[in-house]
Amino acid sequence: MKFFKHYIGIILIIIGAIVLISTRLSTLATHNWLLLTGLFLIVAGIVFHIRSIKHESNY
């Protein structure tokens, strides 16, 4: 579980990008909730990734 927890930020960013790509390639691009879900996943992934970097730092 620790290994998975270390990379949760990157995983969320990738899932958010996949959601945005899938809405663009399909006809679902007119649904704002799908676009906002992808945006939320990417922002959450960035926050978790920054937290994990700060947690590893000795400063």
C-alpha positions in Angstrom: 0.0 0.0 0.0 2.9 2.4 0.7 4.1 1.9 -2.9 0.7 2.9 -4.3 0.3 5.8 -1.9 3.6 7.2 -3.1 2.4 7.5 -6.7 -1.3 8.5 -6.1 -0.7 12.0 -7.5 0.7 10.8 -10.8 -2.1 8.2 -11.1 -4.7 10.9 -10.6 -3.1 13.2 -13.2 -3.1 10.3 -15.7 -6.7 9.4 -15.0 -7.8 13.0 -15.4 -6.0 13.3 -18.7 -7.6 10.0 -19.9 -11.0 11.4 -19.0 -10.4 14.6 -20.9 -9.1 12.7 -23.9 -12.0 10.3 -23.9 -14.5 13.2 -23.8 -12.8 14.9 -26.7 -12.7 11.8 -28.9 -16.3 10.9 -28.2 -19.4 13.0 -28.5 -19.5 13.7 -24.8 -17.5 16.9 -25.0 -20.7 18.9 -24.5 -21.2 17.6 -21.0 -19.6 20.0 -18.6 -19.6 17.6 -15.7 -17.2 15.2 -17.5 -14.8 18.1 -18.3 -14.9 19.3 -14.7 -14.3 15.8 -13.4 -11.1 15.6 -15.5 -10.0 19.0 -14.4 -10.7 18.1 -10.7 -8.7 14.9 -11.0 -5.7 16.7 -12.5 -5.7 19.4 -9.9 -6.1 16.9 -7.1 -3.2 14.9 -8.6 -1.0 17.9 -8.6 -1.8 18.7 -5.0 -1.1 15.1 -3.9 2.1 15.0 -5.9 3.4 18.2 -4.3 2.4 16.9 -0.9 4.4 13.7 -1.5 7.4 15.6 -2.6 7.3 17.8 0.4 6.9 14.8 2.7 10.1 13.2 1.3 12.1 16.4 1.7 14.3 16.9 4.7 13.6 20.6 4.9 
